[in-house]
């Protein structure tokens, strides 16, 4: 997957929260060039996030803002912690990371799994 598409994908949470945006996350994913047949790897996503560190905060805010009865979330394991958790509620799937970029990439990949099948 090309770096421009990976960057567009990594920007989805930021674009979605932009006051100028009136598009759904699904629409933003469709516009990014995302392909269900060839999704970006978590390593590609993490590398992009390392170059654009501000985008991690956008995904953290996306996770906090979710109002759903179930789904994936992403947060620091505890205040001031260098460990990150990506987990599914209410299922008990928890993944602990020592690297926030890897954790965020894992969270974004789970987003693709949930939303990607809805892309024509």
C-alpha positions in Angstrom: 0.0 0.0 0.0 1.3 3.4 -0.9 2.4 5.9 1.8 -0.2 8.5 0.7 -3.0 6.0 1.3 -1.6 4.9 4.6 -1.3 8.6 5.7 -4.9 9.3 4.5 -6.1 6.3 6.6 -4.1 7.4 9.6 -5.7 10.9 9.3 -9.3 9.6 9.4 -9.9 10.2 13.1 -8.5 13.7 12.8 -10.5 14.5 9.7 -13.7 13.1 11.3 -13.3 15.5 14.3 -12.6 18.5 12.1 -15.3 21.1 12.3 -15.2 21.5 8.5 -15.9 17.8 8.0 -19.4 16.5 7.5 -18.4 13.0 6.4 -18.8 9.7 8.3 -15.8 7.6 9.2 -16.9 5.1 6.6 -17.0 7.8 3.9 -13.5 9.0 4.9 -12.2 5.4 4.8 -13.7 5.0 1.3 -12.1 8.3 0.2 -8.7 7.3 1.6 -8.1 4.6 -1.1 -8.4 1.8 1.5 -8.8 -1.6 -0.1 -10.3 -4.6 1.7 -8.3 -6.8 -0.6 -5.0 -5.1 0.3 -5.3 -3.3 3.6 -2.2 -1.7 5.1 -0.3 -3.7 7.6 0.0 -2.7 11.3 3.7 -2.1 10.7 2.9 0.4 7.8 0.4 2.2 10.0 2.7 2.4 13.0 5.5 3.8 10.8 3.2 6.5 9.5 2.1 7.3 13.1 5.7 7.6 14.2 6.2 10.3 11.5 2.9 12.1 12.4 2.7 11.7 16.2 -0.2 14.1 16.5 -2.5 11.5 14.8 -2.3 9.2 17.8 -4.1 11.7 19.9 -6.9 11.9 17.4 -7.4 8.1 17.7 -7.3 8.3 21.5 -10.0 10.9 21.3 -12.0 8.8 18.9 -11.8 5.9 21.4 -13.0 8.1 24.3 -15.8 9.6 22.3 -17.3 6.2 21.2 -20.9 5.7 22.5 -21.6 2.1 21.7 -22.7 -0.9 23.6 -19.7 -2.8 22.3 -16.4 -2.2 20.4 -12.7 -1.7 20.6 -11.1 1.0 22.7 -7.5 2.3 23.1 -6.1 4.1 26.1 -3.1 4.4 28.4 -3.1 1.5 30.8 -3.0 4.0 33.7 -2.3 7.6 34.2 1.3 8.4 33.4 1.9 4.8 32.2 4.1 4.0 29.3 1.9 1.0 28.6 -1.1 1.0 26.3 -4.2 -1.2 26.2 -6.4 -2.0 23.2 -9.4 -4.1 24.3 -12.8 -5.0 23.2 -15.9 -4.3 25.3 -17.7 -6.3 26.5 -15.6 -9.3 25.3 -12.5 -9.9 27.2 -10.0 -9.4 24.4 -7.1 -7.3 25.8 -3.8 -6.5 24.3 -1.1 -4.6 26.2 1.6 -2.6 24.3 4.8 -0.9 25.5 4.7 1.3 22.3 1.9 3.7 21.7 2.3 3.7 18.0 2.0 -0.1 17.8 -1.0 0.1 20.1 -2.7 2.7 17.9 -1.9 0.8 14.8 -3.5 -2.3 16.3 -6.6 -0.2 17.2 -6.8 1.3 13.7 -6.5 -2.2 12.2 -9.5 -3.3 14.4 -11.4 -0.3 13.0 -10.8 -1.5 9.5 -12.0 -5.0 10.4 -15.3 -3.5 11.7 -15.9 -0.9 9.0 -14.0 -2.3 6.0 -16.7 -4.9 5.1 -19.2 -2.1 4.5 -17.1 -0.6 1.7 -18.4 -1.6 -1.7 
